[in-house]
Amino acid sequence: MGRVLALVSVVALGLGSVTGVAGASAREPRWQGCGEHGAECATVEVPLDWGLPGGEKITLAVSRLSAADPARRIGVLFFNPGGPGGPAADLVRDVPDLFPRELRDRFDVVGVDPRGVGASTPAITCPVPPFDPAVSQFPDDRAGFDRLVAYNRSVASACREATGPLVDHVDTVSAARDFDVVREALGESRVSWLGLSYGTLLGATYAQLFPGRVRAAVLDGAVDHAIGSRRLALDEARVSEDLFARFAAWCAEDASCALHGRDVTAEYRRLLDRVPDFASRVGYGVYSGLSLRGQWPAVADLLVPAFAEPADVSAFAGVGSDAAYRVIGCHDFPSTVRGVADLVAREREIHRAAPVTRGYVEGWDVQAGCLGWPVRAANPWGALSVRGARQVLVVSGEHDPATPHEWGVGLSAQIRGSRLLTWSGVGHTAFFNDPDVLRQEVEHLVGR
């Protein structure tokens, strides 16, 4: 996952294989120079509704950094940073140093803003914010449950009115089909993939649909589309609780932590009790911040004023789900809650698993935020079955709060012939947290 509720900026089925893209002829993009690092940008048309490929069209924003060493060029590398709802075109255009030098030398690195996202048009727009801390995502009675459902439905209604019919067609299967139109427009018979977090589901779905068009793939921070919304939340909560304990231990051991010498766990518990109307923003913000090991000092700095008397939690004011995350998420990860009693039982379960961090994780935001969602899920829960895609590397961390290790085991089992690489460090994706594993990812993609 890796995009929802960001405290700081994080650079956060059942369909058989097909052999062509029926009814969607790709035109050669009209590339123009863009940005300050030599990138080119263009747009590509795709069908609004893949059930009617000859009908209305939408546009995808695409950027490309051509291989810096043309004589050794391998081909195209699609990059997706996660989400759902994470744009890639601006990252490829503006942050080339995000990609290791060997990837930039050997590949045309291509970023696509998936349908409804970023500069693709139309964009998903939700005038009613998908996340409102005044509407509890942890209701303990029928009235609170009904209030949450009613709010979610009002969000969906506002999204549909502002966005139009695209709201029904922003699932991951549709997005994966779009990428094959981009491949064709680029004139490539095969492509390589670097998918992070939700980008692993997008890349794996592409491999299921078009296995012969995948040259090599790295799927880092694996999402298992078979687990259902209960495990989505519970698995993340368990790892996040452990991660907070590691953060508190680091503060106790390292004098550079702004909270060194203090009982971080006890003070954090008290903080969530002291600011009940703001606890969700703080909880989700801390979860997001701790997902990158390099941001732990910044999280400690933000908690210093929060632990003060009175608590200053203004730094967490902007925490919340965005429109694309919610609308796409409810297509691919619909809530499986069966009613108020079921939701309350899941609340108790997650609080037992995470008594300190209390279940403020993406999976709970998705499970609660998609509760009562009136738009039919176009790609509901279900295992993938990838056959025929070669050279797929699934990378999964033992201490990744956003995509727990069990998910990597699950996804790898759904991709015949894939290899699972487990790393033991802390944080969401090895790409952002472990240089040694990142080097192995690069070697896999270039074919060493």
Secondary structure, DSSP 8 states (H G I E B T S, - for coil): -B-TT-SS----------SS-TT--------EEETTTTEEEEEEEEES-TTSTTS-EEEEEEEEE--SSGGG--EEEEEE--BTT---HHHHHH-GGGS-HHHHHHEEEEEE--TTSTTSBS----SS-S--TTS-SS--SHHHHHHHHHHHHHHHHHHHHHH-GGGGG-SHHHHHHHHHHHHHHTT-S-EEEEEETHHHHHHHHHHHH-GGGEEEEEEES---TTSHHHHHHHHHHHHHHHHHHHHHHHHHH-TTSTTTTS-HHHHHHHHHHH-TTTHHHHHHHHHHHHTSGGGHHHHHHHHHHHHSSS---GGGTT----HHHHHHHHHHS-----SHHHHHHHHHHHHHH-TTTTT-SHHHHHHHHTTT--S--SS-S----B-S--SEEEEEEEE-SSS-HHHHHHHHHTBTT-EEEEEEEESS-HHHH-HHHHHHHHHHHHT-
